[in-house]
């Protein structure tokens, strides 16, 4: 019999979530560096550089890789010979560990979990409850896998029940373009095949926790149909040309992970869940000897990449910017923003829309200003703000016409991923502009923020409206005032180019 102390378990959970908030798995760093070295798209290469530099900065500064520090997911395999000190509720112990991790004053993590999801949507303030899966297995240890999954990638989960004779590859290739860039590629695809509907999605989620090993698989060759599928999907998904951040390029996915399970003769359930550029997970085992220990990787494991912002970027003063200025910007152009930048995302936009509908004044003047879709991490030490990367802009599409209209008077927006047809039409009609920052480079972006203060809706926590003073914040024009979108032109250009590049030469 093995006795697991409650404090050992709680502290191990807390330490694990703190650790993965700061350190990418090394297999991810190595795969990303290989993709960076191969990349021929300048825009995608620049995005990958920012992701890799951000990762190193986080390891040096002990700060989160991404401002979306994720919903806590925990897989437990509990040996049937394990005895728990004090006969506790295991769920309560997991949540105690998550609470300790996310409220750690030395590295506070963003609280993103909202209770009453169909109603008040009130932030729990400590990121609990976690999503927990428990299995009883033979043995006398507790096997633990933890992951922090951000909303941008989770929102792109897909599920279908195919006919048994249908092609899984064809379905995945039909889904990927619809996913856009909100999941922050390049990343990893987790796929679950078989079982029941909920089993397929659960396998897709757990598959993401396996190591990146597609290069080893390609070197030795596939031994079964699942391994054949992994290689086929990797090549065909990358041939779509979506690329890093959806800007077009050679690498959209670094690996494809698949788990399968026997299923009903009439069914072929398939679940798909992506992991973003902020891939965060770790695996440890408790054997009763004390809490788990996590050793930070040596900084030499990170590649040295020089990046000081694009030398050809247009430098812009947000405080004097006019529509006549932004009319000259072109989709794909790189910009360095300096001046006052307002923030706001889902909850703030809803409150603003409600105030306008009720004829009430707005708490902030948005005329001729830019808004940044962000929910930052709380600052520590001398930081103006914690990691503050962009959130997915498509969630704000339904507010775009209102925000760009005369009543609000917004000049432009900064976020991540593509905009939908209605939002692009609104941007064109109002001669607005939409820019993107790199998702997965939150700490690097935060370095450009020199001062921050809350202007409105402090009760929303990380979703409050802030005013940032930024200096040379790097962004790319994604939709210009004529309605041209780099998320359309970039992948289309690279899909054509990749058609002439043998995909089997990609070592991933």
C-alpha positions as CSV (number, residue, x, y, z in Angstrom):
1,X,0.0,0.0,0.0
2,X,1.1,3.6,-0.8
3,X,-0.1,6.5,1.3
4,X,-0.4,9.8,-0.6
5,X,-0.4,12.9,1.7
6,X,-2.9,15.5,0.8
7,X,-0.4,18.3,1.0
8,X,2.0,16.5,-1.4
9,X,-0.8,16.1,-3.9
10,X,-2.0,19.7,-3.7
11,X,1.5,21.1,-3.9
12,X,2.3,18.9,-6.9
13,X,-0.8,20.1,-8.8
14,X,0.1,23.7,-8.0
15,X,3.7,23.4,-9.0
16,X,2.8,21.6,-12.2
17,X,0.4,24.4,-13.3
18,X,3.0,27.0,-12.4
19,X,5.7,25.1,-14.3
20,X,3.7,24.7,-17.5
21,X,2.7,28.3,-17.5
22,X,6.3,29.3,-17.8
23,X,8.1,26.6,-19.7
24,X,7.1,25.1,-23.1
25,X,7.8,21.4,-23.5
26,X,11.2,21.0,-25.1
27,X,9.8,18.8,-27.9
28,X,7.6,21.8,-28.9
29,X,10.6,24.2,-28.9
30,X,12.6,21.9,-31.0
31,X,9.8,21.3,-33.5
32,X,9.0,25.0,-33.7
33,X,12.7,25.8,-34.3
34,X,12.9,23.2,-37.1
35,X,9.7,24.7,-38.7
36,X,11.2,28.2,-38.3
37,X,14.4,27.2,-40.1
38,X,12.4,25.7,-43.0
39,X,9.8,28.5,-43.3
40,X,9.9,30.5,-46.6
41,X,7.0,32.9,-45.8
42,X,8.5,36.1,-44.3
43,X,5.3,36.8,-42.3
44,X,5.0,33.3,-40.9
45,X,8.8,33.3,-40.1
46,X,8.5,36.6,-38.3
47,X,5.5,35.2,-36.2
48,X,7.5,32.0,-35.4
49,X,10.5,34.1,-34.3
50,X,8.2,36.1,-31.9
51,X,6.8,32.8,-30.5
52,X,10.3,31.4,-29.9
53,X,11.7,34.6,-28.4
54,X,8.6,35.0,-26.2
55,X,9.2,31.4,-24.9
56,X,12.8,32.2,-23.9
57,X,11.8,35.4,-22.3
58,X,9.2,33.6,-20.2
59,X,11.7,31.0,-19.1
60,X,14.1,33.8,-18.1
61,X,11.5,36.0,-16.4
62,X,9.4,33.2,-14.9
63,X,6.2,34.6,-16.4
64,X,3.4,33.0,-18.4
65,X,3.8,32.1,-22.1
66,X,0.4,33.4,-22.9
67,X,-2.0,35.8,-21.2
68,X,-4.7,33.1,-21.5
69,X,-3.2,30.8,-18.8
70,X,-5.9,28.3,-19.7
71,X,-8.6,26.2,-18.1
72,X,-7.1,23.5,-15.9
73,X,-7.4,20.0,-17.2
74,X,-6.3,17.0,-15.1
75,X,-6.1,13.3,-16.0
76,X,-5.6,11.0,-13.0
77,X,-4.8,7.3,-13.0
78,X,-5.1,6.2,-9.4
79,X,-3.7,2.9,-8.4
80,X,-6.1,0.7,-6.5
81,X,-3.5,0.0,-3.8
82,X,-3.2,3.7,-3.0
83,X,-4.4,5.0,0.4
84,X,-5.1,8.7,0.7
85,X,-4.3,10.5,4.0
86,X,-7.5,11.6,5.7
87,X,-9.9,10.0,3.1
88,X,-10.3,13.2,1.1
89,X,-12.5,14.2,-1.9
90,X,-10.0,14.0,-4.7
91,X,-11.8,16.6,-6.7
92,X,-11.4,19.0,-3.8
93,X,-7.7,18.3,-3.6
94,X,-7.2,19.0,-7.4
95,X,-9.1,22.3,-7.1
96,X,-7.0,23.3,-4.0
97,X,-3.9,22.8,-6.1
98,X,-5.3,24.8,-9.1
99,X,-6.4,27.6,-6.7
100,X,-2.9,27.7,-5.2
101,X,-1.3,27.8,-8.6
102,X,-3.4,30.5,-10.1
103,X,-3.3,32.8,-7.1
104,X,0.4,32.5,-6.5
105,X,1.6,36.1,-5.8
106,X,5.0,35.4,-7.3
107,X,3.5,34.5,-10.7
108,X,-0.3,35.1,-10.7
109,X,-2.1,33.3,-13.5
110,X,-5.1,34.7,-15.2
111,X,-8.5,33.7,-13.8
112,X,-10.6,32.8,-16.9
113,X,-13.2,30.5,-15.5
114,X,-16.8,31.8,-15.3
115,X,-19.5,30.2,-13.2
116,X,-23.1,30.1,-14.4
117,X,-22.1,29.9,-18.0
118,X,-25.6,30.4,-19.4
119,X,-26.5,33.1,-17.0
120,X,-24.5,35.7,-15.0
121,X,-21.1,34.3,-16.2
122,X,-19.3,35.4,-13.0
123,X,-15.6,34.9,-12.7
124,X,-14.6,32.5,-10.0
125,X,-11.4,34.5,-9.5
126,X,-9.1,31.5,-9.0
127,X,-9.7,29.4,-12.2
128,X,-11.5,26.7,-10.4
129,X,-13.1,24.3,-10.9
130,X,-10.7,22.2,-12.9
131,X,-11.9,19.7,-15.5
132,X,-11.0,16.3,-14.0
133,X,-10.9,12.8,-15.4
134,X,-10.2,9.9,-13.0
135,X,-9.5,6.2,-13.7
136,X,-8.8,3.4,-11.2
137,X,-6.0,1.2,-12.4
138,X,-3.9,-1.6,-10.9
139,X,-0.9,-0.4,-8.9
140,X,0.3,1.7,-6.0
141,X,1.0,5.1,-7.6
142,X,-0.9,8.1,-8.8
143,X,-0.2,9.0,-12.4
144,X,-1.0,12.7,-13.2
145,X,-1.2,14.6,-16.5
146,X,-2.1,18.3,-16.3
147,X,-2.8,20.7,-19.2
148,X,-3.7,24.3,-19.4
149,X,-6.0,24.8,-22.5
150,X,-6.7,28.3,-23.7
151,X,-10.1,29.4,-25.1
152,X,-8.8,30.2,-28.6
153,X,-7.9,26.6,-29.3
154,X,-10.7,25.0,-27.3
155,X,-13.2,27.0,-29.3
156,X,-12.0,25.3,-32.5
157,X,-12.9,21.8,-31.3
158,X,-14.9,19.8,-33.8
159,X,-16.9,16.6,-33.7
160,X,-18.7,14.6,-36.3
161,X,-20.1,11.1,-36.7
162,X,-19.1,9.9,-40.2
163,X,-20.5,7.0,-42.1
164,X,-18.2,4.0,-41.7
165,X,-17.1,4.3,-45.3
166,X,-16.4,8.0,-45.2
167,X,-12.9,9.5,-45.3
168,X,-11.5,10.8,-42.0
169,X,-8.8,12.7,-44.0
170,X,-11.4,14.5,-46.2
171,X,-13.4,15.5,-43.1
172,X,-10.3,17.0,-41.3
173,X,-9.3,18.8,-44.5
174,X,-12.8,20.3,-44.8
175,X,-12.7,21.5,-41.1
176,X,-9.2,23.0,-41.0
177,X,-9.9,26.0,-43.2
178,X,-13.0,26.7,-41.2
179,X,-11.0,26.8,-38.0
180,X,-9.1,29.9,-39.3
181,X,-6.3,31.2,-37.1
182,X,-8.0,31.6,-33.8
183,X,-6.3,28.5,-32.4
184,X,-2.8,30.2,-33.0
185,X,-1.1,27.8,-35.4
186,X,1.4,26.3,-35.8
187,X,0.4,23.8,-33.2
188,X,-0.7,20.2,-32.8
189,X,-3.9,18.4,-33.8
190,X,-5.4,15.9,-31.4
191,X,-7.8,13.4,-33.0
192,X,-10.0,10.8,-31.4
193,X,-11.5,8.1,-33.6
194,X,-14.2,5.6,-32.4
195,X,-15.9,4.9,-29.2
196,X,-18.9,7.0,-28.5
197,X,-19.2,10.8,-29.2
198,X,-17.9,11.9,-25.8
199,X,-15.1,9.2,-25.9
200,X,-13.9,10.5,-29.3
201,X,-13.5,14.1,-28.0
202,X,-11.9,12.9,-24.8
203,X,-9.3,10.9,-26.7
204,X,-8.6,13.9,-28.9
205,X,-7.9,16.0,-25.8
206,X,-5.7,13.3,-24.2
207,X,-3.8,12.7,-27.5
208,X,-2.5,16.3,-27.3
209,X,-0.5,15.3,-24.2
210,X,1.7,12.9,-26.0
211,X,5.2,13.9,-27.1
212,X,5.9,15.4,-30.6
213,X,7.5,12.5,-32.5
214,X,6.3,12.8,-36.0
215,X,9.8,13.3,-37.3
216,X,10.8,9.9,-35.7
217,X,7.7,8.3,-37.2
218,X,8.6,9.5,-40.7
219,X,12.2,8.3,-40.3
220,X,11.2,4.7,-39.4
221,X,8.0,4.5,-41.4
222,X,4.4,3.8,-40.3
223,X,3.6,0.4,-38.6
224,X,-0.2,0.6,-38.7
225,X,-3.1,2.5,-40.1
226,X,-3.1,5.2,-37.4
227,X,0.5,6.0,-38.0
228,X,-0.3,6.2,-41.8
229,X,-3.1,8.6,-41.0
230,X,-0.8,10.8,-38.9
231,X,1.7,11.2,-41.7
232,X,-1.0,11.7,-44.4
233,X,-2.8,14.3,-42.3
234,X,0.3,16.2,-41.4
235,X,1.3,16.6,-45.1
236,X,-2.1,17.4,-46.4
237,X,-3.0,19.9,-43.6
238,X,0.3,21.7,-44.1
239,X,-0.3,21.7,-47.9
240,X,-3.4,23.9,-47.1
241,X,-0.9,26.8,-46.7
242,X,-2.7,28.3,-43.6
243,X,0.7,28.8,-41.9
244,X,1.7,30.5,-38.7
245,X,-1.1,32.7,-37.4
246,X,-3.0,32.0,-40.6
247,X,-0.7,34.3,-42.5
248,X,0.3,31.6,-45.1
249,X,3.3,29.4,-44.9
250,X,4.7,25.9,-45.0
251,X,3.8,24.8,-41.4
252,X,0.3,24.8,-40.0
253,X,0.8,21.8,-37.7
254,X,3.9,20.5,-36.0
255,X,2.4,17.0,-35.3
256,X,-0.9,15.1,-35.6
257,X,-1.7,12.9,-32.6
258,X,-4.4,10.2,-32.8
259,X,-6.0,7.8,-30.3
260,X,-8.6,5.3,-31.3
261,X,-11.1,3.0,-29.6
262,X,-13.5,0.2,-30.8
263,X,-16.8,1.6,-32.0
264,X,-20.3,0.6,-33.1
265,X,-20.6,-1.1,-36.5
266,X,-22.9,1.7,-37.7
267,X,-20.7,4.6,-36.5
268,X,-17.4,6.4,-37.0
269,X,-17.2,9.1,-34.4
270,X,-14.3,11.6,-34.8
271,X,-13.3,14.3,-32.5
272,X,-10.7,17.0,-33.3
273,X,-9.1,19.4,-30.8
274,X,-6.1,21.6,-31.6
275,X,-3.3,22.7,-29.3
276,X,-2.0,26.2,-29.9
277,X,1.4,27.8,-30.0
278,X,1.1,28.0,-26.2
279,X,1.2,24.2,-25.8
280,X,1.3,23.5,-22.0
281,X,1.2,20.1,-20.3
282,X,3.3,17.9,-18.1
283,X,3.2,14.3,-16.7
284,X,4.3,13.1,-13.3
285,X,3.8,10.2,-10.9
286,X,3.4,10.3,-7.1
287,X,4.6,7.2,-5.2
288,X,4.1,8.4,-1.6
289,X,7.7,9.7,-1.2
290,X,6.8,13.3,-1.4
291,X,5.6,16.0,-3.8
292,X,6.7,15.9,-7.5
293,X,9.8,17.9,-8.5
294,X,9.9,19.9,-11.7
295,X,13.3,20.8,-13.1
296,X,13.5,23.9,-15.4
297,X,15.2,23.2,-18.7
298,X,18.6,24.9,-19.3
299,X,18.3,28.2,-21.2
300,X,20.7,26.7,-23.7
301,X,17.8,24.5,-24.9
302,X,16.1,27.7,-26.5
303,X,17.5,28.9,-29.8
304,X,19.1,32.3,-30.0
305,X,17.1,34.3,-32.4
306,X,17.7,38.0,-33.1
307,X,14.6,40.1,-33.5
308,X,14.2,43.8,-32.9
309,X,11.0,44.3,-34.8
310,X,10.8,44.6,-38.6
311,X,13.2,47.2,-39.9
312,X,10.8,48.2,-42.7
313,X,7.8,48.6,-40.4
314,X,5.7,51.8,-40.5
315,X,6.0,53.7,-37.2
316,X,2.7,55.1,-36.0
317,X,1.7,57.6,-33.3
318,X,-1.7,56.4,-32.1
319,X,-2.4,59.8,-30.4
320,X,-2.3,61.8,-33.7
321,X,-3.5,59.0,-36.1
322,X,-6.4,59.8,-38.5
323,X,-8.5,57.9,-40.9
324,X,-6.5,59.5,-43.7
325,X,-3.4,57.9,-42.3
326,X,-4.8,54.4,-41.9
327,X,-6.3,54.6,-45.4
328,X,-2.7,54.3,-46.7
329,X,-2.0,51.1,-44.8
330,X,-2.1,47.8,-46.8
331,X,-3.0,44.3,-45.8
332,X,0.2,42.5,-44.8
333,X,2.1,45.6,-43.9
334,X,3.9,45.6,-40.6
335,X,3.3,48.5,-38.1
336,X,4.9,49.6,-34.8
337,X,2.3,51.3,-32.6
338,X,3.2,54.0,-30.1
339,X,0.8,56.0,-27.9
340,X,-2.5,55.3,-26.0
341,X,-4.2,52.0,-26.9
342,X,-7.6,51.2,-25.3
343,X,-8.6,47.6,-24.6
344,X,-11.9,45.6,-24.5
345,X,-13.1,42.2,-25.3
346,X,-16.3,40.1,-25.0
347,X,-17.9,41.3,-21.8
348,X,-16.8,44.9,-22.2
349,X,-18.3,45.0,-25.7
350,X,-21.6,43.6,-24.5
351,X,-21.8,46.3,-21.7
352,X,-21.0,49.0,-24.2
353,X,-23.7,47.8,-26.6
354,X,-26.2,47.6,-23.7
355,X,-25.4,51.2,-22.7
356,X,-25.9,52.5,-26.2
357,X,-29.2,50.5,-26.6
358,X,-30.5,52.1,-23.3
359,X,-29.4,55.6,-24.4
360,X,-26.8,55.9,-21.7
361,X,-23.4,57.6,-22.1
362,X,-20.2,55.5,-22.6
363,X,-17.6,55.6,-19.8
364,X,-14.8,56.0,-22.4
365,X,-14.3,58.1,-25.5
366,X,-13.4,55.8,-28.4
367,X,-13.4,58.4,-31.1
368,X,-10.3,58.1,-33.4
369,X,-8.8,55.4,-31.0
370,X,-7.7,51.9,-31.5
371,X,-9.0,49.1,-29.3
372,X,-6.9,46.0,-28.4
373,X,-8.8,42.7,-27.8
374,X,-7.0,41.5,-24.7
375,X,-7.4,40.1,-21.2
376,X,-4.0,40.6,-19.5
377,X,-2.4,38.8,-16.7
378,X,-1.9,40.8,-13.5
379,X,1.5,42.5,-13.2
380,X,4.3,41.6,-10.8
381,X,7.4,43.5,-9.7
382,X,8.0,46.5,-12.0
383,X,5.7,45.4,-14.8
384,X,3.1,47.8,-16.2
385,X,1.0,44.8,-17.0
386,X,1.5,41.1,-17.2
387,X,1.6,39.0,-20.4
388,X,-0.9,40.6,-22.7
389,X,-1.3,38.8,-26.0
390,X,-4.3,39.2,-28.3
391,X,-7.6,37.3,-28.0
392,X,-9.5,35.9,-31.0
393,X,-11.1,38.8,-32.8
394,X,-14.0,36.9,-34.5
395,X,-15.9,36.9,-31.2
396,X,-16.2,40.7,-31.5
397,X,-17.4,40.6,-35.1
398,X,-21.0,41.2,-34.2
399,X,-20.0,44.5,-32.4
400,X,-17.8,45.8,-35.2
401,X,-20.3,47.9,-37.0
402,X,-21.4,49.5,-33.8
403,X,-17.9,50.3,-32.7
404,X,-16.8,51.7,-36.0
405,X,-20.0,53.8,-36.4
406,X,-20.3,57.5,-35.7
407,X,-21.8,57.0,-32.2
408,X,-18.6,55.2,-30.9
409,X,-16.2,56.4,-33.6
410,X,-13.5,53.7,-33.3
411,X,-10.6,54.1,-35.8
412,X,-9.2,50.5,-35.7
413,X,-8.8,47.3,-33.9
414,X,-6.0,44.9,-32.8
415,X,-6.5,41.2,-32.1
416,X,-5.6,37.8,-33.5
417,X,-7.0,35.6,-36.2
418,X,-9.2,36.4,-39.2
419,X,-12.4,38.5,-39.3
420,X,-15.7,37.2,-40.7
421,X,-17.4,38.5,-43.9
422,X,-19.7,40.8,-42.0
423,X,-16.9,42.4,-40.0
424,X,-14.8,42.9,-43.1
425,X,-17.7,44.5,-44.9
426,X,-18.1,46.8,-41.9
427,X,-14.4,47.7,-41.8
428,X,-14.6,48.6,-45.5
429,X,-17.8,50.6,-45.2
430,X,-16.4,52.7,-42.3
431,X,-12.8,52.8,-43.8
432,X,-11.6,51.2,-40.6
433,X,-8.6,48.9,-40.2
434,X,-7.9,45.7,-38.3
435,X,-4.4,44.6,-37.2
436,X,-3.1,41.4,-35.6
437,X,-0.5,40.8,-32.9
438,X,1.1,37.4,-32.6
439,X,-0.9,34.9,-30.5
440,X,1.6,33.0,-28.3
441,X,3.9,36.0,-27.8
442,X,2.1,37.5,-24.9
443,X,5.2,38.4,-22.7
444,X,7.0,39.8,-25.7
445,X,4.0,42.0,-26.5
446,X,3.8,43.1,-22.9
447,X,7.3,44.5,-23.1
448,X,5.9,47.2,-25.4
449,X,3.3,48.3,-22.7
450,X,4.9,51.0,-20.5
451,X,1.9,52.0,-18.5
452,X,-1.6,50.6,-17.8
453,X,-4.7,51.8,-16.0
454,X,-8.3,50.6,-15.7
455,X,-10.7,53.1,-17.3
456,X,-14.1,51.3,-17.0
457,X,-15.8,48.1,-15.8
458,X,-13.3,47.1,-13.1
459,X,-15.8,44.4,-11.9
460,X,-14.9,42.5,-15.1
461,X,-11.4,41.7,-13.9
462,X,-9.2,40.9,-16.8
463,X,-12.1,41.9,-19.2
464,X,-12.1,45.5,-17.9
465,X,-11.4,48.4,-20.3
466,X,-7.8,49.5,-19.8
467,X,-5.7,52.3,-21.3
468,X,-2.2,51.1,-22.3
469,X,0.7,53.4,-23.1
470,X,2.5,51.4,-25.8
471,X,5.9,51.9,-27.4
472,X,6.7,50.2,-30.7
473,X,4.2,47.4,-30.3
474,X,4.5,45.1,-33.3
475,X,1.4,44.4,-35.3
476,X,0.5,43.4,-38.9
477,X,-2.3,44.9,-40.9
478,X,-4.8,42.0,-41.4
479,X,-7.7,43.9,-43.0
480,X,-7.1,47.3,-44.6
481,X,-9.6,50.0,-45.2
482,X,-10.4,48.6,-48.6
483,X,-11.4,45.3,-47.1
484,X,-8.4,43.3,-48.2
485,X,-7.6,40.5,-45.8
486,X,-4.2,38.9,-45.3
487,X,-5.9,35.8,-44.0
488,X,-7.4,35.3,-47.4
489,X,-4.5,36.3,-49.6
490,X,-1.7,34.7,-47.5
491,X,-3.0,31.1,-47.4
492,X,-4.2,31.3,-51.0
493,X,-0.7,32.4,-52.1
494,X,1.1,29.7,-50.1
495,X,-1.4,26.9,-51.1
496,X,-0.4,27.6,-54.7
497,X,3.3,27.7,-53.8
498,X,3.1,24.5,-51.8
499,X,1.5,22.8,-54.7
500,X,4.9,23.1,-56.4
501,X,6.9,22.1,-53.3
502,X,7.1,18.4,-52.6
503,X,5.5,18.1,-49.1
504,X,7.3,15.0,-48.3
505,X,10.5,17.0,-48.0
506,X,9.1,18.7,-44.8
507,X,11.0,16.7,-42.0
508,X,8.0,17.1,-39.7
